[in-house]
Amino acid sequence: MSFSVSKVGDVTVVEVEGQLIVGNRQDLKQKVLDEVDKGARKIMIDFERTGYIDSSGLGVLVSLAKRIRDSGGELRLANLHDELQTLFELTKLDTLFQISKTRAHALESF
């Protein structure tokens, strides 16, 4: 699992590569919270290269969404492949997150 952070205009983009699971969820959380602490208010997490998210990974995303909202920011998710999209739908998390099919659409949605 690896994460990379970049900026596209005023949007902070976090790319997740590999699996978001119990063993690395805190790494993602800390990386995003570091950006929030630096003043980032528009954050997009790109899952184009993510194969799997377990329940702890979903939990950290919910926690991040709340923290970002409480800071006056917005969180968007992008590029969920079909299996991940189904996971979000089955858990009803698709109603909590704004999910875009493409990175470009997610960036435009801010």
N, C-alpha and C positions, 0 to 999 in steps of 0.2 A: 504494500500500500504506500502510495506517495501522494503528496499534495503540492500544488503549486499555486501561488497567489500572484495575480497581475492586476493592472488597472486598465479599464477601458473608459476613458472620460472620467466621470465621477463614480463609476461603478467598480467595486472590488469584485474580481472574479476568482473563485476558488475552484480549481480542478481537482477532482478525486479520481485517482487511478488505482484499480484493484478492487478490493472488497472493504466495505465499511462495516467492521465487526467489533465485538467487545474488546478485542486486543488493541485497537487503534482509534476508537471513537473519541477518546480524550485528546488525541493529537489534533484531530479535526476541530474539536470544540475550542481548544486553546488557540489554534491558528486563527480561527474566525474571531474569537473574543479579543485577541491581540489587535486585529484590524479595527474592531469596534472601539477599543480603547484609544486607538490612534485617530478616531474621528470618522471612520467609515460608517455611512448610514444607508448606502445602497449596496447590497451584497447579493451576488448570484453564485450559486453552487452548481457547477457543471458536472453532470454524471455521465458524460459521453463514454468515458473509459472505465466505468464502474460496473463490475460484474454482479455484485451481490451486496445487499444491505440486510443485516440481521436486526432483531428487535431492539438491541441496544443502540444500533446505528440510527434507527428510526427515533428512538428516545432522545438521542443527542440533537437530532434535527428539530424536534419539538421544543426542546430546551433552548436552542439557539434562536428559534423563531420568536419565542417569548422575550428573551433578553434583547434581541434586536428591536422588536416592537417597543419594549419599555424604554429603549434609548432613542426612540423617535425615528427608527430606521425601518427599512423594508428588506425582506428576504425573498428571493426568487430561486426556483429550481429549474434546471434545463437539461434536456437530452436524456430523459429517462427512457431506456429501451423498453420493449413491450412487457417483459417480466417485471421490471421495477414499477412501471406504470400500473400494472395489475395489482402489485403489492400495495401501492398507495391507495388504489381504489378499494381493495378489500378491507383495508384498515381504516377507511374513510379519511385518511390523511390528505387526500386530494382536495378535501374541502377546507383544510387548514392552510395549505400552501398554494401559491400561484405557480403552476407548473407550465413551462413552455416546451414545445417540441424541439425548438432550435435555440441555439445561443443568441442568434440575432434577434429573435422574437422576444426573448427574455430581456435583453438589453433595451429594446424599444419599449417594454412595458413599464419601465420606471417613470 
